[in-house]
Amino acid sequence: INSDGVMSAELVATQSYVANSVARGANMMAAVTSSKKGKHLGFSNLCSYVCVEFYGKNVLLRDIKLKSNNGEKIAGALTVTQSNDTFVATAAQGAGDVITLNLEGGGLLSESATEPTKFYFATLPTTLAEGFTITAMDNAGNIFTINTEAKVDLVRNTIYKVEAKEIAFVATEIKGLTAPKSVALPAQSKDCQTITVGSSSEDITL
């Protein structure tokens, strides 16, 4: 806290998943006494919250990222000031435009569209002029993306809810390919050997 009463803090940019709640340590609050001798502290939430809902069959997510499309700062270094009995958190130098929700090795989604799995981000209150992008990745590296380009107001102490989305990663299977059991290379040759398998329209070169 500096001499003007401005507080400095940091909203972590990597947050751990907690079922139906915000990550521990991410839900920042502030309070001030009414006098130097006052002992009563009425804490107020500093953050805004984004709730994303996903469902899908046998989908195990590794992490989910929330990123502002226009570069607005949503986590990291911040300052806190008091204005009309309300605390205002503002991004400071070093703040970033992305938050990663770490699912600690994998979070299995609900298969129900009516009772999806909820994921919460704690963010700095701000206006995202061009919306945001949400990227969910599973343990195999498959990616599912939600993007909105409309303006989004992230209001302090308010949850912005993203409509439930189904995630279904489709495996790609290649059939009908054959390859020789062995290939003879020219003696003492430094050139690469090219092996082509498959049909003429769908060649795969190894």
PLY file of the C-alpha trace (Angstrom):
ply
format ascii 1.0
element vertex 206
property float x
property float y
property float z
element edge 205
property int vertex1
property int vertex2
end_header
0.00 0.00 0.00
1.58 3.31 -1.01
1.26 6.68 0.71
-1.86 7.53 -1.32
-3.64 4.37 -0.15
-3.31 2.62 -3.54
-2.81 -1.11 -3.12
-0.73 -3.27 -5.44
-1.53 -6.95 -5.96
-1.58 -9.71 -8.55
-4.41 -11.81 -9.93
-2.84 -15.12 -10.94
-2.95 -15.86 -14.68
-2.84 -19.63 -14.11
-5.77 -20.73 -12.00
-6.57 -24.22 -10.73
-9.95 -25.80 -11.37
-12.30 -26.11 -8.41
-15.67 -27.77 -8.91
-18.47 -25.18 -9.09
-16.25 -22.40 -7.78
-13.38 -20.02 -8.47
-9.79 -21.19 -8.00
-8.45 -20.98 -4.47
-6.38 -17.84 -4.09
-7.92 -16.15 -7.13
-11.02 -14.58 -5.58
-9.38 -11.34 -4.45
-11.05 -9.00 -1.93
-10.25 -5.69 -0.26
-11.42 -3.81 2.82
-10.80 -0.57 4.73
-11.62 0.47 8.28
-13.73 3.53 8.99
-11.02 5.01 11.26
-7.47 4.42 12.42
-8.79 2.62 15.49
-11.51 0.78 13.65
-11.45 -3.00 13.76
-14.36 -3.79 11.48
-13.36 -4.84 7.96
-16.12 -5.28 5.41
-14.45 -7.06 2.48
-15.59 -6.52 -1.11
-14.90 -8.72 -4.12
-12.50 -7.17 -6.65
-12.93 -9.56 -9.56
-15.40 -10.29 -12.27
-16.14 -13.92 -13.14
-16.59 -15.87 -16.37
-18.42 -19.20 -16.22
-17.99 -21.61 -19.13
-20.13 -24.74 -19.38
-19.09 -27.84 -21.33
-20.47 -31.34 -21.75
-19.42 -34.32 -23.88
-19.02 -38.07 -23.93
-15.68 -39.41 -22.66
-14.00 -35.99 -22.95
-11.09 -35.43 -20.58
-9.89 -31.82 -20.67
-6.36 -30.76 -19.70
-6.81 -26.99 -19.60
-9.03 -24.11 -20.75
-7.76 -20.69 -21.79
-9.65 -17.40 -21.80
-8.12 -14.67 -23.98
-9.31 -11.16 -24.83
-9.47 -10.61 -28.59
-8.39 -6.97 -28.45
-5.57 -7.30 -25.95
-7.41 -6.01 -22.89
-5.66 -7.04 -19.67
-7.62 -9.55 -17.62
-5.07 -10.93 -15.12
-1.66 -10.29 -13.60
-0.37 -7.12 -11.91
-3.05 -4.71 -10.70
-3.71 -1.73 -8.48
-6.70 -1.24 -6.18
-8.22 2.12 -5.29
-11.32 3.11 -3.35
-14.03 5.21 -4.98
-17.37 6.01 -3.30
-17.15 3.03 -0.94
-16.35 0.73 -3.88
-12.97 -0.81 -4.63
-11.73 -0.58 -8.20
-9.13 -3.03 -9.54
-7.19 -1.79 -12.56
-4.56 -3.57 -14.67
-1.00 -2.42 -14.06
2.20 -2.79 -16.06
2.92 -6.46 -16.57
-0.72 -7.57 -16.70
-1.70 -10.06 -19.41
-4.59 -10.81 -21.77
-4.97 -14.55 -21.13
-5.95 -16.76 -18.19
-5.28 -20.51 -18.11
-7.51 -22.77 -16.05
-5.40 -25.80 -15.13
-7.39 -29.01 -14.71
-4.50 -30.84 -12.97
-4.11 -33.80 -15.32
-7.61 -33.91 -16.75
-11.20 -33.05 -15.98
-13.86 -35.49 -17.19
-16.87 -33.64 -18.59
-20.47 -34.28 -17.71
-22.35 -36.01 -20.51
-25.54 -34.10 -19.71
-26.57 -31.03 -21.70
-28.90 -29.98 -18.87
-26.23 -30.41 -16.16
-22.94 -29.50 -17.86
-19.61 -29.14 -16.09
-18.98 -25.53 -15.01
-15.60 -23.83 -15.18
-14.99 -20.46 -13.50
-12.37 -17.82 -14.29
-11.64 -14.88 -11.98
-10.81 -11.85 -14.15
-10.12 -8.16 -13.83
-13.27 -6.08 -14.37
-13.01 -4.52 -17.82
-14.74 -4.14 -21.17
-13.63 -6.49 -23.92
-14.27 -4.35 -27.02
-13.99 -7.27 -29.44
-15.02 -10.11 -27.17
-12.94 -13.12 -26.20
-11.76 -16.56 -27.30
-12.01 -19.68 -25.17
-9.80 -22.65 -26.05
-10.27 -26.06 -24.43
-7.62 -28.76 -24.89
-7.84 -32.44 -24.01
-4.99 -34.75 -22.96
-4.45 -35.84 -26.58
-3.90 -32.28 -27.76
-7.30 -31.88 -29.45
-8.61 -28.31 -29.34
-12.16 -26.93 -29.10
-12.63 -23.18 -29.56
-15.39 -20.68 -28.75
-15.03 -17.19 -30.16
-17.20 -14.11 -29.77
-16.42 -10.77 -31.40
-19.21 -8.82 -29.71
-18.40 -6.40 -26.88
-18.42 -8.03 -23.45
-18.61 -6.13 -20.15
-16.91 -7.96 -17.30
-18.48 -6.31 -14.26
-17.07 -6.49 -10.73
-18.75 -9.08 -8.51
-20.81 -10.36 -11.45
-20.70 -13.68 -13.33
-20.65 -13.57 -17.15
-22.05 -16.92 -18.27
-21.17 -18.61 -21.57
-23.91 -20.84 -22.96
-23.26 -24.56 -22.53
-21.39 -26.15 -25.43
-20.91 -29.79 -26.40
-17.38 -30.96 -27.09
-16.93 -33.94 -29.41
-13.47 -34.70 -30.71
-13.61 -36.93 -33.83
-10.72 -39.31 -34.41
-9.32 -39.42 -37.96
-8.78 -42.91 -39.38
-6.84 -43.61 -42.59
-7.71 -46.90 -44.29
-6.53 -48.87 -47.28
-2.83 -47.99 -47.15
-0.14 -50.57 -47.87
3.63 -50.37 -47.69
6.50 -52.63 -48.78
8.05 -54.83 -46.11
11.49 -53.46 -46.89
13.18 -50.96 -49.18
16.68 -51.40 -50.61
18.77 -48.24 -50.45
21.62 -47.54 -52.87
24.98 -48.49 -51.43
26.92 -45.59 -49.88
24.22 -43.16 -51.00
23.71 -39.91 -49.10
20.39 -39.22 -50.85
17.07 -39.67 -49.10
14.86 -42.54 -50.18
11.22 -41.65 -50.89
8.51 -44.22 -50.26
5.01 -43.48 -51.53
1.99 -45.49 -50.35
-1.73 -45.20 -50.95
-3.77 -44.30 -54.01
-2.68 -41.76 -56.59
-5.15 -39.24 -55.22
-4.15 -39.66 -51.56
-0.41 -40.21 -51.45
1.46 -40.20 -48.18
5.20 -39.67 -48.45
7.45 -41.00 -45.72
0 1
1 2
2 3
3 4
4 5
5 6
6 7
7 8
8 9
9 10
10 11
11 12
12 13
13 14
14 15
15 16
16 17
17 18
18 19
19 20
20 21
21 22
22 23
23 24
24 25
25 26
26 27
27 28
28 29
29 30
30 31
31 32
32 33
33 34
34 35
35 36
36 37
37 38
38 39
39 40
40 41
41 42
42 43
43 44
44 45
45 46
46 47
47 48
48 49
49 50
50 51
51 52
52 53
53 54
54 55
55 56
56 57
57 58
58 59
59 60
60 61
61 62
62 63
63 64
64 65
65 66
66 67
67 68
68 69
69 70
70 71
71 72
72 73
73 74
74 75
75 76
76 77
77 78
78 79
79 80
80 81
81 82
82 83
83 84
84 85
85 86
86 87
87 88
88 89
89 90
90 91
91 92
92 93
93 94
94 95
95 96
96 97
97 98
98 99
99 100
100 101
101 102
102 103
103 104
104 105
105 106
106 107
107 108
108 109
109 110
110 111
111 112
112 113
113 114
114 115
115 116
116 117
117 118
118 119
119 120
120 121
121 122
122 123
123 124
124 125
125 126
126 127
127 128
128 129
129 130
130 131
131 132
132 133
133 134
134 135
135 136
136 137
137 138
138 139
139 140
140 141
141 142
142 143
143 144
144 145
145 146
146 147
147 148
148 149
149 150
150 151
151 152
152 153
153 154
154 155
155 156
156 157
157 158
158 159
159 160
160 161
161 162
162 163
163 164
164 165
165 166
166 167
167 168
168 169
169 170
170 171
171 172
172 173
173 174
174 175
175 176
176 177
177 178
178 179
179 180
180 181
181 182
182 183
183 184
184 185
185 186
186 187
187 188
188 189
189 190
190 191
191 192
192 193
193 194
194 195
195 196
196 197
197 198
198 199
199 200
200 201
201 202
202 203
203 204
204 205
